[in-house]
Amino acid sequence: MEEQSAGGILRRRYARGDAARTASVERERVNAEVAQMIYDRRVAAGLTQRQLAERVGTRQSVISRLEDADYGGHSLSMLQRVAEALGQRIHVRMTTADTEARR
């Protein structure tokens, strides 16, 4: 069965077996996923970007950047600070590339 997710469609149309393009699509997928996660958790906590920034000890513009799907500079230390400010924990895992390709 052919994958119908956005990632699957991008891999078929853009990457077409090209390892560098496949890696690029995967990086963008992860960036978008992290940005959405931060946004969703902040909104669920009932916080504005400014309020979350105050809890994290940074500026509102930093939170805005972290919530931007095009931002590729997420660091584990900043994600941990955001998670702590939201009363959350970060879980990191690695899977084989072929496992992710089937998503």
C-alpha positions in Angstrom: 0.0 0.0 0.0 1.4 3.4 -1.0 2.0 5.9 1.8 -0.5 8.8 1.8 1.1 11.0 4.5 2.6 14.3 3.6 6.1 12.9 4.3 5.4 9.9 2.0 4.1 12.2 -0.8 7.2 14.4 -0.4 9.6 11.5 -0.5 7.9 10.1 -3.7 7.7 13.5 -5.5 10.8 15.2 -4.3 13.4 12.7 -3.1 12.9 9.8 -5.6 15.6 7.7 -4.1 18.1 10.6 -3.8 19.7 10.2 -0.4 20.5 13.9 0.1 17.0 14.9 -0.8 15.5 12.2 1.4 17.7 13.5 4.3 16.5 17.1 3.6 12.8 16.1 3.7 13.4 14.2 7.0 15.1 17.3 8.5 12.2 19.5 7.5 9.7 16.9 8.9 11.4 16.9 12.2 11.6 20.8 12.3 7.9 21.0 11.6 7.0 18.4 14.2 9.1 20.1 16.9 7.6 23.5 16.1 4.1 22.1 16.2 4.7 20.3 19.5 5.9 23.5 21.2 3.0 25.4 19.9 0.4 22.8 20.9 1.9 22.4 24.4 2.0 26.2 24.9 -1.6 26.7 23.8 -2.7 23.7 25.9 -1.1 25.4 28.9 -3.0 28.6 28.2 0.1 30.6 27.7 1.0 33.3 25.3 4.5 33.3 23.7 5.5 36.1 26.0 4.4 34.2 29.1 6.2 31.1 28.0 9.3 33.2 27.2 9.3 34.6 30.7 9.1 31.1 32.3 11.9 29.9 30.1 14.0 33.0 30.7 14.2 34.2 27.1 12.4 36.6 24.8 9.0 36.2 23.0 10.8 36.3 19.6 12.8 33.2 20.6 9.5 31.3 21.3 8.1 32.6 18.0 11.1 31.2 16.2 10.9 27.9 17.9 7.3 27.6 16.8 8.2 28.3 13.2 8.2 25.1 11.1 10.9 26.6 8.9 13.3 27.1 11.9 16.1 24.6 11.9 18.0 25.6 15.0 16.2 23.7 17.7 18.6 22.7 20.4 18.1 20.0 23.0 19.0 22.3 25.8 16.4 24.9 24.7 13.7 22.2 24.2 14.5 21.0 27.8 14.0 24.5 29.1 10.7 24.8 27.3 9.5 21.4 28.5 10.5 22.3 32.1 8.6 25.6 31.9 5.5 23.7 30.7 5.8 20.9 33.3 6.7 18.4 30.6 9.6 16.0 29.8 11.5 15.5 26.6 11.8 11.9 25.3 14.4 11.3 22.6 14.6 8.2 20.5 16.4 7.0 17.4 14.9 4.6 14.9 16.3 3.0 11.7 15.8 5.1 8.6 13.7 2.4 7.0 11.3 2.4 10.0 10.8 6.2 9.5 10.3 5.8 5.8 7.3 3.6 6.4 5.6 6.3 8.5 
